[in-house]
């Protein structure tokens, strides 16, 4: 889950981001609220809850969070498969305003992260803002406001924030017969805990970030496992460990210790982000060191030379997501596990058929095939000014200025939007920067200095051209991955986290149309 192992986080905020926050706070103190702004936030994960908290702290009080599920938590609520955990160090995978010195281990598992989200949201008074079991199906801009159609009714909003995330809608590939399997079949993000895998023949389709975690989590319970691999990932060691009572006493007594770890790992992360962009002088030596670490782990943990050959990626390191695990390779190097690289051509009632004509029999089928990250606002029918459909604006791929705003869609903002994902850092730092930018806009509306705000079309176009030019010169342009929509890279940010924080710390009103 999430990115990126020992290439971790950011220390809360950079100096520029903190300076921007102080400027915003001074501005807020000069302008008292002069009108009621109705804000609807879609999604109650890290992104949506963080935005709601920032708005409340800035004095924007009329906030409603709509969540389609029965609880908060986002991906950490949905992904309950065995072994689900974060690959960002736990002391750093947290909101800057709610650090947690009591993490149980360096890389916490899903239950502990979900508990952190619930507890922190409760302490911040955010749970009272959430309407669960409410799925947004349509957004329509008319008469200067947004009409929000949901599964339980209709709301009107002056400002809408979509925080549905990039990893919220699981994907099962369009393979002939995918729905014909006779036994239990489910996606890793919709894990069937009622299915007992003990002694079963299990087929796993996919070898991405989720599979790398759940395959080792179930391998000792099954009678046989067949793993269908389309593309081998680079997998390096995950320096995990349990925190002892001694650690917790140290963290409580000396807060500078976890704070220092945050700063150090942020620095390491930024070096990696620069390497991925391809402009850093350390790109070659850093990638060489990671490649050496991967190769040594593969040779040490996989005895079978033929299996080792199957597990060697055929693309440049960094082009796809780098994965972290200490037990992925050993799990595959078991006598009852078979790694199949032939293309899956069909699913039949009794198993999975591959391009060589072989039927691989199975009792249970698990899809480890990821999500639809390029379908931003997926499942929501969005129409802006004069009925312009968002899907028409995005006909050639999703794009948004700063990943936040689109022309013709005033007062609609996207958290974790196009080109804001990271290849080598924690997304929470980006989410907090976005929350700060959105909060400035909401305050400007509440203060009566604007009513409708959206990016100018020429600014939107120039920004996207710059993004695609930079991304085209980086590592991600060299292969097919979930970072692309088939035509362009729509998910990832091409630079440093610090750069994004600088660009969003204070809104540049000259880039926006205000009415």
Secondary structure, 3 states (H helix, E strand, C coil): CCCCCCCCCCCCCCHHHHHHHHHHHHHHHHCCCCCCCCEEEECCCHHHHHHHHHHHHCCCCCEEEECCCCCCCCHHHHCCCCCCECCCCCCCCCCCCCCCCCCCECCCEHHHHHHHHHHHHHHCCCHHHEECCCCEEEEEEECCEEEEEECCEEEEECEEEECCCCCCCECCCCCCCCCCCCCCEEEHHHCCCCCCCCCCEEEEECCCHHHHHHHHHHCCCCCEEEEECCCCCCEECCCCCECCHHHHHHHHHCHHHHHHHHHHHHHHHHHHHHHHHCCCCCHHHHHHHHHHHHHHHHHHHCCCHHHHHHCCCCCCCCCCCCEECCCHHHHHCCCCEEEECCCEEEEECCEEEECCCCEEECCEEEECCCECCCCCCCCCEEECHHHCEHHHHCCCCCCCECCCECCCCCCEEECCCCCCECCCCCHHHHHHHHHHHHHHHHHHHHCCCCCCEEECHHHHHHHHHHHHHHHHCCHHHHCCCCCECCCCECCECCCCHHHHHHHHHCCCHHHEEEC
